[in-house]
Amino acid sequence: MSVSYDCTYMFLLVSDASSCPVVMCVPADL
């Protein structure tokens, strides 16, 4: 669970404008 959050946070920091990476990480938590 922590990994999923980390990924989302990392991606957001890298490129908050991109929704592709965030979405990919989101399902991982589900």
ABEGO torsion letter per residue (X at the ends): XAAAAAAAAAAAAABAABAAAAAAAAAAAX
